[in-house]
Amino acid sequence: MRTAILILGVSLFIAGPIAKLYHFDHANNYMIASGLGLVMITALAFIKKK
């Protein structure tokens, strides 16, 4: 589960700049998703494994 959340977070984090680079419609929404991906990655860094 932790790995799946990490993969989702990284893919969201990368999707935002790619959307801006290729001038996708609603690129700002992708940037918001990118911010959420960054939050997910950061949260996983601070939550200790059981």
Jmol script that loads the backbone (N, CA, C; Angstrom):
load data "model"
ATOM      1  N   MET A   1       0.832  -1.196   0.000  1.00  0.00           N
ATOM      2  CA  MET A   1       0.000   0.000   0.000  1.00  0.00           C
ATOM      3  C   MET A   1       0.872   1.253   0.000  1.00  0.00           C
ATOM      4  N   ARG A   2       1.931   1.213   0.801  1.00  0.00           N
ATOM      5  CA  ARG A   2       2.837   2.364   0.873  1.00  0.00           C
ATOM      6  C   ARG A   2       3.505   2.618  -0.479  1.00  0.00           C
ATOM      7  N   THR A   3       3.880   1.548  -1.163  1.00  0.00           N
ATOM      8  CA  THR A   3       4.511   1.681  -2.476  1.00  0.00           C
ATOM      9  C   THR A   3       3.536   2.243  -3.496  1.00  0.00           C
ATOM     10  N   ALA A   4       2.289   1.809  -3.435  1.00  0.00           N
ATOM     11  CA  ALA A   4       1.282   2.303  -4.371  1.00  0.00           C
ATOM     12  C   ALA A   4       1.030   3.801  -4.178  1.00  0.00           C
ATOM     13  N   ILE A   5       0.976   4.233  -2.931  1.00  0.00           N
ATOM     14  CA  ILE A   5       0.778   5.658  -2.652  1.00  0.00           C
ATOM     15  C   ILE A   5       1.984   6.454  -3.121  1.00  0.00           C
ATOM     16  N   LEU A   6       3.175   5.905  -2.945  1.00  0.00           N
ATOM     17  CA  LEU A   6       4.384   6.587  -3.394  1.00  0.00           C
ATOM     18  C   LEU A   6       4.401   6.717  -4.917  1.00  0.00           C
ATOM     19  N   ILE A   7       4.037   5.677  -5.633  1.00  0.00           N
ATOM     20  CA  ILE A   7       3.997   5.724  -7.096  1.00  0.00           C
ATOM     21  C   ILE A   7       2.957   6.729  -7.565  1.00  0.00           C
ATOM     22  N   LEU A   8       1.785   6.750  -6.931  1.00  0.00           N
ATOM     23  CA  LEU A   8       0.749   7.716  -7.281  1.00  0.00           C
ATOM     24  C   LEU A   8       1.224   9.134  -7.020  1.00  0.00           C
ATOM     25  N   GLY A   9       1.866   9.351  -5.888  1.00  0.00           N
ATOM     26  CA  GLY A   9       2.366  10.684  -5.559  1.00  0.00           C
ATOM     27  C   GLY A   9       3.404  11.176  -6.545  1.00  0.00           C
ATOM     28  N   VAL A  10       4.319  10.304  -6.925  1.00  0.00           N
ATOM     29  CA  VAL A  10       5.364  10.690  -7.881  1.00  0.00           C
ATOM     30  C   VAL A  10       4.757  10.978  -9.247  1.00  0.00           C
ATOM     31  N   SER A  11       3.816  10.148  -9.681  1.00  0.00           N
ATOM     32  CA  SER A  11       3.203  10.384 -10.994  1.00  0.00           C
ATOM     33  C   SER A  11       2.398  11.682 -11.006  1.00  0.00           C
ATOM     34  N   LEU A  12       1.703  11.986  -9.917  1.00  0.00           N
ATOM     35  CA  LEU A  12       0.995  13.255  -9.839  1.00  0.00           C
ATOM     36  C   LEU A  12       1.970  14.429  -9.818  1.00  0.00           C
ATOM     37  N   PHE A  13       3.078  14.257  -9.103  1.00  0.00           N
ATOM     38  CA  PHE A  13       4.073  15.315  -9.001  1.00  0.00           C
ATOM     39  C   PHE A  13       4.694  15.631 -10.365  1.00  0.00           C
ATOM     40  N   ILE A  14       4.876  14.615 -11.193  1.00  0.00           N
ATOM     41  CA  ILE A  14       5.470  14.804 -12.515  1.00  0.00           C
ATOM     42  C   ILE A  14       4.441  15.305 -13.526  1.00  0.00           C
ATOM     43  N   ALA A  15       3.167  14.980 -13.333  1.00  0.00           N
ATOM     44  CA  ALA A  15       2.130  15.328 -14.313  1.00  0.00           C
ATOM     45  C   ALA A  15       1.932  16.832 -14.455  1.00  0.00           C
ATOM     46  N   GLY A  16       2.073  17.586 -13.387  1.00  0.00           N
ATOM     47  CA  GLY A  16       1.840  19.024 -13.441  1.00  0.00           C
ATOM     48  C   GLY A  16       2.780  19.763 -14.366  1.00  0.00           C
ATOM     49  N   PRO A  17       4.101  19.625 -14.170  1.00  0.00           N
ATOM     50  CA  PRO A  17       5.020  20.310 -15.085  1.00  0.00           C
ATOM     51  C   PRO A  17       4.920  19.832 -16.533  1.00  0.00           C
ATOM     52  N   ILE A  18       4.616  18.561 -16.735  1.00  0.00           N
ATOM     53  CA  ILE A  18       4.462  18.060 -18.103  1.00  0.00           C
ATOM     54  C   ILE A  18       3.258  18.714 -18.771  1.00  0.00           C
ATOM     55  N   ALA A  19       2.174  18.883 -18.014  1.00  0.00           N
ATOM     56  CA  ALA A  19       0.971  19.529 -18.565  1.00  0.00           C
ATOM     57  C   ALA A  19       1.268  20.977 -18.937  1.00  0.00           C
ATOM     58  N   LYS A  20       2.043  21.673 -18.118  1.00  0.00           N
ATOM     59  CA  LYS A  20       2.417  23.055 -18.436  1.00  0.00           C
ATOM     60  C   LYS A  20       3.337  23.100 -19.652  1.00  0.00           C
ATOM     61  N   LEU A  21       4.252  22.158 -19.737  1.00  0.00           N
ATOM     62  CA  LEU A  21       5.219  22.126 -20.825  1.00  0.00           C
ATOM     63  C   LEU A  21       4.536  21.914 -22.177  1.00  0.00           C
ATOM     64  N   TYR A  22       3.548  21.021 -22.218  1.00  0.00           N
ATOM     65  CA  TYR A  22       2.862  20.716 -23.469  1.00  0.00           C
ATOM     66  C   TYR A  22       1.587  21.518 -23.671  1.00  0.00           C
ATOM     67  N   HIS A  23       1.345  22.505 -22.801  1.00  0.00           N
ATOM     68  CA  HIS A  23       0.198  23.417 -22.917  1.00  0.00           C
ATOM     69  C   HIS A  23      -1.134  22.668 -22.990  1.00  0.00           C
ATOM     70  N   PHE A  24      -1.323  21.717 -22.078  1.00  0.00           N
ATOM     71  CA  PHE A  24      -2.596  20.999 -22.009  1.00  0.00           C
ATOM     72  C   PHE A  24      -3.700  21.945 -21.547  1.00  0.00           C
ATOM     73  N   ASP A  25      -4.943  21.616 -21.932  1.00  0.00           N
ATOM     74  CA  ASP A  25      -6.073  22.365 -21.400  1.00  0.00           C
ATOM     75  C   ASP A  25      -6.161  22.095 -19.900  1.00  0.00           C
ATOM     76  N   HIS A  26      -6.573  23.083 -19.154  1.00  0.00           N
ATOM     77  CA  HIS A  26      -6.728  22.981 -17.699  1.00  0.00           C
ATOM     78  C   HIS A  26      -5.411  22.584 -17.027  1.00  0.00           C
ATOM     79  N   ALA A  27      -4.307  23.138 -17.489  1.00  0.00           N
ATOM     80  CA  ALA A  27      -2.994  22.794 -16.937  1.00  0.00           C
ATOM     81  C   ALA A  27      -2.885  23.210 -15.474  1.00  0.00           C
ATOM     82  N   ASN A  28      -3.641  24.223 -15.074  1.00  0.00           N
ATOM     83  CA  ASN A  28      -3.586  24.642 -13.669  1.00  0.00           C
ATOM     84  C   ASN A  28      -4.124  23.555 -12.746  1.00  0.00           C
ATOM     85  N   ASN A  29      -5.115  22.799 -13.211  1.00  0.00           N
ATOM     86  CA  ASN A  29      -5.617  21.678 -12.410  1.00  0.00           C
ATOM     87  C   ASN A  29      -4.543  20.619 -12.233  1.00  0.00           C
ATOM     88  N   TYR A  30      -3.744  20.413 -13.272  1.00  0.00           N
ATOM     89  CA  TYR A  30      -2.645  19.460 -13.162  1.00  0.00           C
ATOM     90  C   TYR A  30      -1.595  19.950 -12.165  1.00  0.00           C
ATOM     91  N   MET A  31      -1.410  21.263 -12.104  1.00  0.00           N
ATOM     92  CA  MET A  31      -0.442  21.811 -11.139  1.00  0.00           C
ATOM     93  C   MET A  31      -0.954  21.628  -9.708  1.00  0.00           C
ATOM     94  N   ILE A  32      -2.258  21.745  -9.511  1.00  0.00           N
ATOM     95  CA  ILE A  32      -2.834  21.481  -8.191  1.00  0.00           C
ATOM     96  C   ILE A  32      -2.622  20.009  -7.819  1.00  0.00           C
ATOM     97  N   ALA A  33      -2.844  19.127  -8.786  1.00  0.00           N
ATOM     98  CA  ALA A  33      -2.608  17.699  -8.547  1.00  0.00           C
ATOM     99  C   ALA A  33      -1.136  17.444  -8.250  1.00  0.00           C
ATOM    100  N   SER A  34      -0.259  18.200  -8.899  1.00  0.00           N
ATOM    101  CA  SER A  34       1.171  18.074  -8.637  1.00  0.00           C
ATOM    102  C   SER A  34       1.488  18.457  -7.191  1.00  0.00           C
ATOM    103  N   GLY A  35       0.841  19.497  -6.702  1.00  0.00           N
ATOM    104  CA  GLY A  35       1.021  19.891  -5.304  1.00  0.00           C
ATOM    105  C   GLY A  35       0.531  18.820  -4.351  1.00  0.00           C
ATOM    106  N   LEU A  36      -0.585  18.189  -4.683  1.00  0.00           N
ATOM    107  CA  LEU A  36      -1.086  17.095  -3.849  1.00  0.00           C
ATOM    108  C   LEU A  36      -0.123  15.907  -3.861  1.00  0.00           C
ATOM    109  N   GLY A  37       0.471  15.649  -5.016  1.00  0.00           N
ATOM    110  CA  GLY A  37       1.470  14.582  -5.097  1.00  0.00           C
ATOM    111  C   GLY A  37       2.665  14.875  -4.214  1.00  0.00           C
ATOM    112  N   LEU A  38       3.083  16.135  -4.190  1.00  0.00           N
ATOM    113  CA  LEU A  38       4.199  16.530  -3.328  1.00  0.00           C
ATOM    114  C   LEU A  38       3.843  16.358  -1.856  1.00  0.00           C
ATOM    115  N   VAL A  39       2.613  16.680  -1.499  1.00  0.00           N
ATOM    116  CA  VAL A  39       2.149  16.484  -0.119  1.00  0.00           C
ATOM    117  C   VAL A  39       2.158  14.998   0.240  1.00  0.00           C
ATOM    118  N   MET A  40       1.733  14.150  -0.699  1.00  0.00           N
ATOM    119  CA  MET A  40       1.717  12.706  -0.445  1.00  0.00           C
ATOM    120  C   MET A  40       3.133  12.170  -0.220  1.00  0.00           C
ATOM    121  N   ILE A  41       4.072  12.620  -1.062  1.00  0.00           N
ATOM    122  CA  ILE A  41       5.454  12.168  -0.927  1.00  0.00           C
ATOM    123  C   ILE A  41       6.033  12.632   0.413  1.00  0.00           C
ATOM    124  N   THR A  42       5.757  13.886   0.769  1.00  0.00           N
ATOM    125  CA  THR A  42       6.268  14.426   2.027  1.00  0.00           C
ATOM    126  C   THR A  42       5.663  13.704   3.220  1.00  0.00           C
ATOM    127  N   ALA A  43       4.369  13.421   3.155  1.00  0.00           N
ATOM    128  CA  ALA A  43       3.715  12.712   4.255  1.00  0.00           C
ATOM    129  C   ALA A  43       4.313  11.317   4.438  1.00  0.00           C
ATOM    130  N   LEU A  44       4.596  10.651   3.346  1.00  0.00           N
ATOM    131  CA  LEU A  44       5.203   9.316   3.454  1.00  0.00           C
ATOM    132  C   LEU A  44       6.598   9.395   4.047  1.00  0.00           C
ATOM    133  N   ALA A  45       7.292  10.487   3.808  1.00  0.00           N
ATOM    134  CA  ALA A  45       8.638  10.620   4.356  1.00  0.00           C
ATOM    135  C   ALA A  45       8.613  10.759   5.874  1.00  0.00           C
ATOM    136  N   PHE A  46       7.546  11.370   6.407  1.00  0.00           N
ATOM    137  CA  PHE A  46       7.498  11.619   7.840  1.00  0.00           C
ATOM    138  C   PHE A  46       6.716  10.581   8.624  1.00  0.00           C
ATOM    139  N   ILE A  47       5.904   9.783   7.948  1.00  0.00           N
ATOM    140  CA  ILE A  47       5.163   8.730   8.638  1.00  0.00           C
ATOM    141  C   ILE A  47       6.067   7.491   8.716  1.00  0.00           C
ATOM    142  N   LYS A  48       6.286   7.034   9.920  1.00  0.00           N
ATOM    143  CA  LYS A  48       7.190   5.901  10.109  1.00  0.00           C
ATOM    144  C   LYS A  48       6.481   4.602   9.780  1.00  0.00           C
ATOM    145  N   LYS A  49       7.274   3.658   9.293  1.00  0.00           N
ATOM    146  CA  LYS A  49       6.740   2.318   9.014  1.00  0.00           C
ATOM    147  C   LYS A  49       6.422   1.627  10.331  1.00  0.00           C
ATOM    148  N   LYS A  50       5.415   0.765  10.296  1.00  0.00           N
ATOM    149  CA  LYS A  50       5.066   0.004  11.484  1.00  0.00           C
ATOM    150  C   LYS A  50       5.861  -1.281  11.544  1.00  0.00           C
TER     151      LYS A  50
END
end "model"
wireframe off; spacefill off
backbone 0.3
color backbone group
